[in-house]
Amino acid sequence: MDVNLFGKYKLGKILGYGAFAKVYHARNVSTGQSVVVKAMSKRKMLKGGLTENINREVSNIRRLHQQHQLLMWYFC
């Protein structure tokens, strides 16, 4: 996949997907750093009442303190 996200990240292959989101491998185009991008459908998330689940997931991710871990959220 050759999608440039915000002019900063190049999306790679899909790592996984669920009912309202897809998870992609991506690279920072200037540094080459590998990241994970979770692209979520706003419509499906709001329709399914999943905002509390997302808040909990974001909170849990923020508690992780691994040096090379970065998870970006992209709502489409």
C-alpha distance (Angstrom), angle and dihedral (degrees) to the residues before:
residue distance angle dihedral
M1 . . .
D2 3.76 . .
V3 3.80 103.1 .
N4 3.78 120.8 140.4
L5 3.80 111.6 -149.9
F6 3.82 115.9 -152.1
G7 3.81 88.6 -23.9
K8 3.79 88.3 -77.5
Y9 3.81 109.1 76.1
K10 3.78 132.2 46.8
L11 3.80 112.1 -149.0
G12 3.77 117.8 -132.2
K13 3.77 132.9 -176.2
I14 3.79 125.4 -26.9
L15 3.80 110.7 -98.7
G16 3.78 95.3 -172.4
Y17 3.77 145.6 -30.1
G18 3.77 141.5 -152.8
A19 3.78 141.2 -179.3
F20 3.81 95.6 -59.9
A21 3.80 108.1 9.3
K22 3.79 145.9 48.0
V23 3.81 123.6 -151.3
Y24 3.81 118.1 -145.1
H25 3.78 135.8 -172.4
A26 3.81 109.1 -126.8
R27 3.79 139.5 175.0
N28 3.78 130.9 -141.2
V29 3.81 101.8 -118.0
S30 3.81 94.4 -144.7
T31 3.83 101.0 41.8
G32 3.81 103.2 22.7
Q33 3.82 90.4 -129.8
S34 3.78 112.8 158.9
V35 3.81 115.2 -125.5
V36 3.78 139.7 169.4
V37 3.80 120.2 -123.5
K38 3.78 122.0 -162.6
A39 3.80 111.0 -158.7
M40 3.79 112.5 -162.7
S41 3.78 131.0 -170.4
K42 3.81 108.2 -123.5
R43 3.79 91.0 -159.5
K44 3.81 94.7 53.4
M45 3.79 92.7 41.4
L46 3.80 94.1 52.4
K47 3.80 94.2 39.4
G48 3.80 91.3 51.7
G49 3.81 94.1 46.4
L50 3.80 91.3 -121.3
T51 3.81 99.4 140.6
E52 3.82 92.7 104.8
N53 3.81 90.0 51.9
I54 3.81 90.0 52.1
N55 3.80 92.2 48.7
R56 3.81 89.8 52.0
E57 3.81 92.2 47.2
V58 3.81 92.4 50.2
S59 3.80 90.0 48.7
N60 3.81 91.6 51.7
I61 3.82 92.9 47.9
R62 3.81 90.9 51.2
R63 3.81 89.7 57.8
L64 3.79 91.5 60.9
H65 3.77 111.6 96.9
Q66 3.79 102.9 -171.9
Q67 3.78 112.3 143.2
H68 3.80 97.7 -134.1
Q69 3.77 99.9 37.1
L70 3.77 120.4 107.7
L71 3.76 126.4 161.4
M72 3.79 118.0 -172.8
W73 3.78 123.5 -162.6
Y74 3.77 119.2 -141.8
F75 3.80 119.5 -178.5
C76 3.78 115.8 -159.5
